[in-house]
Each structure stands twice: as C-alpha cells, then as structure tokens.
C-alpha cells in the first residue's frame, strides 16, 4: 500500500525550530525527487522545498530560503525538513509527496508558530 506519514509538527514560538519527518513506502520514495508542501488556512497548497533523487540538488521557495533545509535518507525511505527561524506566516499543515507523479496525500503535520 502506498503511504506517506508525516510527523514532527507542533506549536513553536517565533524564532524557534522544528524538524519534520516523512516516512514513505519504498514504491513512492525510490528514484523519485521528493518535496515538502504546506497549506495554510484559506490558501492553496504550495511547494516549499524539493530534493533530487540522490539528495545532491535542493530548491526552496523564496519565502523559506535560508531558513529551511530539506534532506533525505534513502536507506530509510524518509525525507526531512529542518525549519529554523520560524515565523507566524509559516503556520500551516505540512505534507510531503513526490515532486512529479504525486500520490495520495498523507494526513500532514500541523505547524503553528505563535507567541
């Protein structure tokens, strides 16, 4: 069964950090670029970070560049998102998925940045 399971979200103060994890089934993860997406209330889902198959190439949305870092562990079929210097506007549900040929979305993990 194809599956994506995100975790690591929570409530954090502005300026704080969180590390998100996404465990994927091998059929989703292997040989596929992966991305982290987020959806804030009332807004469309957006891609915030993406990583190539080997992890050698990463790209970020301008809104998170310099603050977020995406990485992957191919042995564990897991992709990570290290989020630093969090801002209230980063509040959203965060999801992972392939960059191309996306599969069914997981439940996501809620990130709330608030004092």
N, C-alpha and C positions, 0 to 999 in steps of 0.2 A: 504494500500500500504506500503510495507516495505521500510524504508527510513533511511538514515544516513545523518546528516547535521553537518559538521564541521565548526568551526569558531574560531576567536581569533588570527589568524596569523598576520604577519606584518613584517616590517623592524625594526631591532633592532641592536644596536652596540654590538660588542663582550663584554661579561661580563654581558649583560643585561638579562632581564627576560620576559617571556610571559606565559600566561595561555590559553591553548586551551580548547575548549568545543566541545562535540559531543552529539547532541540530536538524540536519536534513537526511532524508533517506538517500542511499547511495545513487539511486536512479535519478534523483534530482541534482545531486551535487557534482558528481563526477563529470569532468570535462566540460563544465559549464561556468561561464562567468556568473558571479552572484552579486546581488545588490541588497542594500538596506533602503527601505522606503518608509515614509511616515505619512500619516493622515491626521491633520488637526481638525477639530470640530468645525463643520461647515466648509471645509476645504477639500480639494481633490488630493488624492494620494500622489506623493511626489518621490522621485528617486533622489536620495541624498548622498549615497556613496556606492561605488561599484568596484569590483576587483576581478582581475583576469583569472583564468583557469589555474595558472601557476602561482598567482599572487604577486607577480612582478610588476603589474600595472594597476594603479588605482586612480580613481577620479572622484571628485567631490562637487557637490553643488556649492555655489559661491557662498551661500548662507552658512555653511558649516566648515568651509575650507580653513585649515589651520587649527581647528578645534576638535574635529572628529578624525578617527583613524580606523579604517577597515582592514581586517586581516582574515586569514583563513587557515585552517588546519585540515589538509586533505586526508590525512590518516584518520581523522575523527569525523569527517564529513560535517564540519562545523565552521561557521563564519561568525566573526566577532565585530562589534562596533564599540570602540573606546570613545567616549564622549567626555570632553573636558570643557571647562569654562562655560557651563550650560547657562542658557538664557531662558527667560519665560517663553519666548517665541519658539523654543524647541519642544514645548509641550505638545504631545501627540501620541498616537498609538504607532509603534514602530513594528514593521514587518520585514521579513527577508523573503527573497524569491530569486529565481533566475533573472538575468537581465533580458535574455531572449527566450521565447517559448515558455512563458510563465506558466506555472502550475497553480493548483488551487491554493489560495492564501491560507496561512495558519491563523491562529487566534490573535496574534500580535502580542506586544507587551506595552503597557501604558507607562509613559514617562511624563511626569509632572514636575515642572520647575517653578517653584513658588516659595516665597518667604513667609 
